[in-house]
Amino acid sequence: MKTKKTTEHFLPESSIGCQKKIVSISFGPKQCGKKVYIQAGLHADEAPGYLVATMLLEFLEQADARGDILGEIIVVPVANPIGLSQWSGDTIQGRFDCFDNINFNRN
């Protein structure tokens, strides 16, 4: 029995026509009392978590198809879409304030 559910959580628009969202993917029964929450990319410029979360989702989909998931598992593969969209050259800045040069990850 497949239990995978994808939910989109829309963030307030920063400007007209610029909508960002956080996507959460959940597996397993919600009523069992056991829950695991995993998120990647809170600091946006720390890329390995994106890869791990994506690979984890593949494993969870296989486990879900077999009925092996006994508790609720929620995965947020990109926890900071605003920071992920801020690039300078070929480097992710990770939630950088262009007005005062403050990186929100550090300050």
TATA-V404778 format. One record per residue. RES is the residue in one letter. OMEGA is omega in radians with two decimals (none if undefined). Layout:
[[RES OMEGA] [RES OMEGA]]
This chain:
[[M -3.13] [K -3.11] [T -3.07] [K 3.10] [K 3.11] [T -3.14] [T 3.08] [E 3.12] [H -3.05] [F 3.10] [L 3.09] [P 3.13] [E 3.07] [S 3.03] [S -3.10] [I 3.11] [G -3.12] [C -3.09] [Q 3.07] [K 3.13] [K 3.00] [I -3.13] [V 3.04] [S 3.12] [I -3.12] [S 3.12] [F 2.98] [G -3.11] [P -3.12] [K -3.03] [Q -3.01] [C 3.12] [G 3.11] [K -3.09] [K 3.04] [V 3.10] [Y -3.12] [I 3.08] [Q 3.12] [A 3.00] [G 3.11] [L 3.12] [H 3.03] [A -3.09] [D 3.10] [E -2.93] [A -3.06] [P -3.14] [G 3.10] [Y 3.14] [L -3.12] [V -3.14] [A 3.13] [T 3.10] [M 3.11] [L 3.12] [L 3.10] [E 3.11] [F -3.14] [L 3.09] [E 3.10] [Q 3.12] [A 3.12] [D 3.13] [A 3.11] [R -3.09] [G -3.05] [D -3.08] [I -3.03] [L 3.13] [G -3.14] [E 3.08] [I 3.11] [I 3.12] [V 3.02] [V -3.04] [P 3.09] [V -3.07] [A -3.10] [N -3.11] [P 3.10] [I 3.12] [G -3.13] [L -3.13] [S -3.11] [Q -3.11] [W 2.97] [S -3.02] [G 3.11] [D -3.09] [T 3.03] [I 3.13] [Q 3.02] [G 3.08] [R -3.01] [F 3.11] [D -3.08] [C -3.09] [F -3.08] [D 3.06] [N 3.11] [I 3.03] [N -3.07] [F 3.10] [N -3.02] [R -3.10] [N none]]
